[in-house]
Amino acid sequence: MQKIEKTAIIDMRLDVLVSLEGDVSRSQAAKWIAEGLCSVNGKAITKAGFNVKLGDHVAFTVPDAVESTVEKENIPIDILYEDEDVAVVDKPCGMVVHPAAGNENGTLVNALLYAMDSLSGIGGVKRPGIVHRLDKDTSGLLMVAKNDMAHESLSRQLSERSMEKHYLAVVEGNMKEPQGEINKPIARSKKDRKKMAIDPEGREALTRWTLVENLRDAALLDVQILTGRTHQIRVHMQSIHRPLAGDVIYGLSKGGVRVPRLMLHAHTLDFTHPRTGERLHFVAQPPAAFQTAVEKLRNR
C-alpha cells in the first residue's frame, strides 16, 4: 500500500482532490473514500462529496493491486506497436474493451492478457493498463500501459491535454462551416442512466471538428477530443443536430443515411513515450466497411 498526503491549496471536493493526487478516475477515488481509506485533518471521511477547505491536510491510502479474475483468451488483435512500457492496438468495430456484465469474454482485455506478459496495476486491480477506452462499435487506436510508470505518465498526458487524438466521423447532414468547437459539459443522463447527456452540472467536455468533405446528406469530419468523457463525440455531435451516422443510441430515430456500422474511427494518436520522452505518432486507416460506406455516400 502507498500513503499519499496533501495540503489543499484551494477548496474542492474530496473525490476531486484524491483523483488528481492519486492519478485515478473520480469513480475510483470515490470507492477508496467509501472504503475508509481517506482522512481530512486526521478524521476519516467516507463521503466523496466532502468539501475540503484551503489548508486542510488530506491523507489517503492507495491499496495494493490484486489479481484480476479476467480470463486470458487467444483472440487475434492487431498490435501496431509494443515495447516494455506501452503498446498501441487497432481495435476492431464490435469488440468490447473491458469485461462487464453480459460481456465477460471476447473483450480486448481478454485478448491482451493472452498476448502480453506485463500489464499495469493502476486502480487497485491488476488489469491490462487500459488508459482510455473506445465504445464497442468504435474502431481504431487504443493505448495500453504495460507497467504503472507508463500508466501514470499516459494518464497525466490525457489530463494535461498533451496527448492528441483524432477521429474520423460521418455525421448526418452537411456542415456549413469548415470547422467548429463544441464546449458543453457532459454527465450521466437523468432520464436514462445508460446514456450520457449535456448537463450544466456535468464535467467539462471539449471537442473540435474540421470538415474533410461534405457527402450526400452527410459529412466526413476530422474530430479532435481534448477531454475524454464517455460518448463525448456522439453526445456533442447530437447536440448540434449532426448525430453520427449509424448511431443507434444518439442518432436519428427515423430516416438518415444507411450505413453498416457506427461511423466513428480513432484515426491518429500522438503521445510522449513515458520512458524515452520521444514523441510517437500512430495512424490506423479505417476498416473496409467504413471506407466503403463513405464511398457510397460520395457516389449515390
N, C-alpha and C positions, 0 to 999 in steps of 0.2 A: 504493500500500500504506500501511496505517496500523500504527504500532507502539504497543502498549499495554504499560505497565509497572505492576506492582502488588506491594506488600509484603504477604504473607499475614498476616492478623490472627488466624487460627485454623488448626489442622491440617485439611487437606481434600485430596481427590483433585484432581489437576491438571485433569482434564476438567471437574470441577465449577467450579473457580475460573475457568477460561477461558470456560466457558459463561456464567457470571454477569457477568464483566467485559466479554466480547465481545458479550453480549446475543444469544446464539445457542443452539441446542439442544446437548445434550451430545454427540449423534452428530456434529454439525458440528464441535464443539470437538475431538472425538477425531480427526477427519480432519485438522485443522490440526496437531495434535500428531504424528500419524503421518507427516505430510509434513515434519517437522523445523522447523516454524515456531515452536516454543516452547523456552524455556530456563529453567532454575532455577539461580539463583546463577551465571549465566554458562555453564552446561553444557547443551548440547542434550539434551532429553528427548523420546523418541518413544513412551513408554508412557502411555496415557490414565489408567491407574490409579496412576501415581506419586504417592506420599504427600508432599504439600507441607507443610512444618513452619511453625509460627509464626515470623515474621520472615524467611522465605525471600523472595528477590527473584525475581519471576516476570516474564518478558517474552515477548510473543508478537506475531506479525505477522498482521494481517488482510489477506488477499490482495484485490487489486482484483477487482471483478466482471467476469465475462466474458459474452459474448453467449450467450444461450440458443439451443439448436438447435430448440426447440419451434416448430412452425408456427402461424401465425395462421389461424383458421378463422371464417368468417361463420356463427356459431351464435347464434340468438336467446337472450338471457339477460335476466332481469328485474332491472334495476338500480334499486333503491329510492332511492338517494342517491348523489351524486357531486359532489366539488369538486376543487380542485387537490391535495389531500393524501390523501383517503380516499374509498372507495366502499363501499356495502353492497349486496350482491346477495341475491336469494332463489333458492337453488339447488334445482332440481327433484330429486325422487327418481329414482335410476337414473343420475345423472351423476357420473362420477369427477372429483375436484377437480384432481389433478395427474397428468401423463403418467407412465406406468411401463410396464414390460414387459407387453405384452398390451393396454395401453390408451394407445397413443401419440397417438391422435387422438380428437376428440369430447369432450375434457375441458373443464372450466370454465376452465382456464388457456389452452387454445387459443382459447376464446371471448373471454377478457379481453384477450389480445394483439391481437385484431382490434378490440375495442371501445374500447380506451384507449391513448393515446399514451405516457403517462408511468407507469412502474411501478417499484417499488423493486428494489434490487440487493443486499439483505442476503444473507449466506451464501456469497458467492463467485461467484454466478451471477445475472445479471440475469433475474429472474423476476417474475411478477406479484404481488408482495407478499402472498403467502398467509400471513397471520399465524397463523391457526388453520384446521384442516380439519374437514370433515364426511365421514362414511363415504359411500360411493357411494349406499346406499339410505336415507340420512337426508336429509330435505328441510329447507329453511329458511335462516335468516340466516347470512351469512358476510361477514367484513370483508376489504377489500383495501386495502393500503397503496400509495400511488402514488409515494412517494419514501422515501428511507432515514430521514429525520427522523420521518416518520409511522410507519414500520415499527418503529423503535426505541421510540417512545412507546407504541404499542399493545402491543408485546411486553412492555414494562415493566408496563403496566397488568394484563396477564394474570398475570405472575409475582407482582405485588403484590396481586392479587385485588381490585383496584378496578374491574375490568370485571365486569359482571353478565350472565350468560347463563342463560336459562331455556328448557327444552324441554317439549313435551307428549309424553307417552309412554303407551302402553297396555300393561299387563303382564298376564300370565296369573294368574288368581285374584284374589280380593277382598283388600283391605287392612283389617286390624282396627284399626289406629291411624290418626289423622288426619294424622300427619306422622312423619318419621324422618330419621336421618342415618346414612350409611354411610362409615366411615373405615377403609379397608382398602388397603394398598399393592398396586400392580399392576406386573407385569413380563411380559416375553415368556414364554409357556408353555414349560416344559422338555420337555413331551411332544409338543407340536405348535407349531412355530415360526411358523405362520400365525395363531395365536391368542394372546390375552393371558389372564392368569390372576392370581388373588390370590396374592401371594408376599410373605412377611415381609421378603425382601431387595429387594423392588421399590421403586418411587418412591411417595411419598405421593400418595394419591388421596382426595378428599373430595367426597361427593355428598349433597345434601339433597333430600328429596322431600315433597310435600304432596298429599294426596288431593283430587282435584277431584270424582270421582264413582265410586262402585262400580257396575260394569256386570254383566251376566250372565256369570259365570265369568271376569271380567276387571276391571280398574280403570284409570281415566284419571287420570294423575298430572301435576302440575307438578314438574319436576325441575330443580334448580339445581346446576351443577357449579362448584366452586371451584378445581379443578385441571383440566388438560387432557390427561389420559392417553388413549392410543389405546384405543378401545372402552370407555371408562370407564363410561358408563351401562349398557351391555349387560352388562359383567362384574359390576358392582356389583349390578344387579338380579337377575342369575342367582345371585349369592352369597347372597341372602336368599330364594331359591326363588320368585322372581317375575320370570322372564325376560320380555323384551319379546315381545309377540305378533308373529308373522311373522319372527322372527329364526332364520334357517336355520343359523347358526353356534353361537349360545349358547342357543337356545330349546329347547322340548320336542321330543324325538325322535318322540314319538307323542302323538296327541290334541291338546288345546289348541284355542283359538278359531280360527276360519277368517277370515283377513284377507288382502287382496290385496298387502300390502307390509310392510316393516319399519315398525312403528308408533312412529316416533320423528321428531319435527319440532322444529327450532330455532325457537322461537316469539318470544322477545323478546331484545333486545340493548341494553345500556346501556354507553356508554363516554364518556370525556372527549376532546373534539377536540384533536388534538396541537398545533394552532397557536392556536386561539382560546380554549381552556380551557372551552368550552361543553359542558355535559353533554347528550349526544344519546341519544334513546330511539327504538327501532325495533320494530315489530311486523309479523310475517308470519303471516297466517292459514293454517292447514293446507290443503293442496290437497284437491280434491273427494273423491278416493279415500279419504283419511284420514278426513274428516268423515263420509262415507257409511258407512265401516266402524264408526265409533263409534256412529252412529245405529242400525245393525243390531244392535249388541250391546246397545243400550238396549231394543229392541223385540222381539227374538226370543223 
